[in-house]
């Protein structure tokens, strides 16, 4: 399965990324992130989600939940 997340605000402190980007996910793994997909990437069979106005971040855990 291929999933394309379009236009979300991607925040990844480990890579110092904070900005609008697209993410292409194939078989549960991110294979591309950036402003525009490189030529040759097949997205015809992808499920596309418009994430404008949404944030895409690594898993967050609140340590003080009981």
Phi and psi in degrees as GROMACS dihedral restraints (atoms count N, CA, C in turn):
[ dihedral_restraints ]
;  ai    aj    ak    al  type     phi  dphi    fc
    3     4     5     6     1  -119.7    20    10
    4     5     6     7     1   133.6    20    10
    6     7     8     9     1  -128.1    20    10
    7     8     9    10     1   131.4    20    10
    9    10    11    12     1  -115.4    20    10
   10    11    12    13     1   117.0    20    10
   12    13    14    15     1   -98.1    20    10
   13    14    15    16     1   115.4    20    10
   15    16    17    18     1  -107.6    20    10
   16    17    18    19     1   131.2    20    10
   18    19    20    21     1    72.6    20    10
   19    20    21    22     1    15.2    20    10
   21    22    23    24     1   -80.1    20    10
   22    23    24    25     1   161.7    20    10
   24    25    26    27     1   -85.1    20    10
   25    26    27    28     1   109.5    20    10
   27    28    29    30     1   -90.7    20    10
   28    29    30    31     1   123.5    20    10
   30    31    32    33     1  -122.2    20    10
   31    32    33    34     1   115.8    20    10
   33    34    35    36     1  -139.4    20    10
   34    35    36    37     1    93.5    20    10
   36    37    38    39     1   -58.6    20    10
   37    38    39    40     1   -29.9    20    10
   39    40    41    42     1   -67.0    20    10
   40    41    42    43     1   -25.5    20    10
   42    43    44    45     1  -110.4    20    10
   43    44    45    46     1     6.7    20    10
   45    46    47    48     1    55.6    20    10
   46    47    48    49     1    45.6    20    10
   48    49    50    51     1  -109.1    20    10
   49    50    51    52     1   130.4    20    10
   51    52    53    54     1  -156.6    20    10
   52    53    54    55     1    93.4    20    10
   54    55    56    57     1   178.7    20    10
   55    56    57    58     1   173.9    20    10
   57    58    59    60     1   -72.0    20    10
   58    59    60    61     1   134.9    20    10
   60    61    62    63     1  -159.8    20    10
   61    62    63    64     1   167.7    20    10
   63    64    65    66     1  -105.4    20    10
   64    65    66    67     1   148.9    20    10
   66    67    68    69     1  -126.2    20    10
   67    68    69    70     1   130.8    20    10
   69    70    71    72     1  -108.6    20    10
   70    71    72    73     1   122.7    20    10
   72    73    74    75     1  -117.2    20    10
   73    74    75    76     1   124.6    20    10
   75    76    77    78     1  -122.6    20    10
   76    77    78    79     1   125.1    20    10
   78    79    80    81     1    52.0    20    10
   79    80    81    82     1    40.8    20    10
   81    82    83    84     1    81.5    20    10
   82    83    84    85     1     5.0    20    10
   84    85    86    87     1  -122.9    20    10
   85    86    87    88     1   139.4    20    10
   87    88    89    90     1   -74.1    20    10
   88    89    90    91     1   119.8    20    10
   90    91    92    93     1  -106.0    20    10
   91    92    93    94     1   -13.8    20    10
   93    94    95    96     1  -156.6    20    10
   94    95    96    97     1   141.0    20    10
   96    97    98    99     1  -141.7    20    10
   97    98    99   100     1   137.7    20    10
   99   100   101   102     1   161.2    20    10
  100   101   102   103     1  -173.5    20    10
  102   103   104   105     1   -74.4    20    10
  103   104   105   106     1   -37.6    20    10
  105   106   107   108     1  -143.9    20    10
  106   107   108   109     1   137.9    20    10
  108   109   110   111     1   -65.5    20    10
  109   110   111   112     1   139.9    20    10
  111   112   113   114     1   -66.3    20    10
  112   113   114   115     1   152.2    20    10
  114   115   116   117     1   -60.7    20    10
  115   116   117   118     1   143.9    20    10
  117   118   119   120     1    97.1    20    10
  118   119   120   121     1   -13.4    20    10
  120   121   122   123     1   -76.0    20    10
  121   122   123   124     1   124.0    20    10
  123   124   125   126     1   -84.3    20    10
  124   125   126   127     1   116.6    20    10
  126   127   128   129     1  -121.4    20    10
  127   128   129   130     1     4.2    20    10
  129   130   131   132     1   -58.3    20    10
  130   131   132   133     1   -36.5    20    10
  132   133   134   135     1   -96.4    20    10
  133   134   135   136     1     9.6    20    10
  135   136   137   138     1   -83.3    20    10
  136   137   138   139     1   147.6    20    10
  138   139   140   141     1   -82.8    20    10
  139   140   141   142     1   129.2    20    10
  141   142   143   144     1  -111.3    20    10
  142   143   144   145     1   128.0    20    10
  144   145   146   147     1  -116.4    20    10
  145   146   147   148     1   127.5    20    10
  147   148   149   150     1   -86.2    20    10
  148   149   150   151     1   114.0    20    10
  150   151   152   153     1  -109.7    20    10
  151   152   153   154     1    19.7    20    10
  153   154   155   156     1   -56.3    20    10
  154   155   156   157     1   132.5    20    10
  156   157   158   159     1    84.1    20    10
  157   158   159   160     1     0.8    20    10
  159   160   161   162     1  -113.5    20    10
  160   161   162   163     1   158.4    20    10
  162   163   164   165     1  -104.7    20    10
  163   164   165   166     1   143.4    20    10
  165   166   167   168     1  -120.2    20    10
  166   167   168   169     1   114.2    20    10
  168   169   170   171     1  -134.9    20    10
  169   170   171   172     1   159.6    20    10
  171   172   173   174     1   -63.2    20    10
  172   173   174   175     1   163.1    20    10
  174   175   176   177     1   -51.5    20    10
  175   176   177   178     1   132.9    20    10
  177   178   179   180     1  -111.5    20    10
  178   179   180   181     1   139.2    20    10
  180   181   182   183     1  -130.6    20    10
  181   182   183   184     1   130.8    20    10
  183   184   185   186     1   -93.0    20    10
  184   185   186   187     1   112.4    20    10
  186   187   188   189     1   -69.8    20    10
  187   188   189   190     1   -18.3    20    10
  189   190   191   192     1  -102.1    20    10
  190   191   192   193     1    19.3    20    10
  192   193   194   195     1   -78.2    20    10
  193   194   195   196     1   134.6    20    10
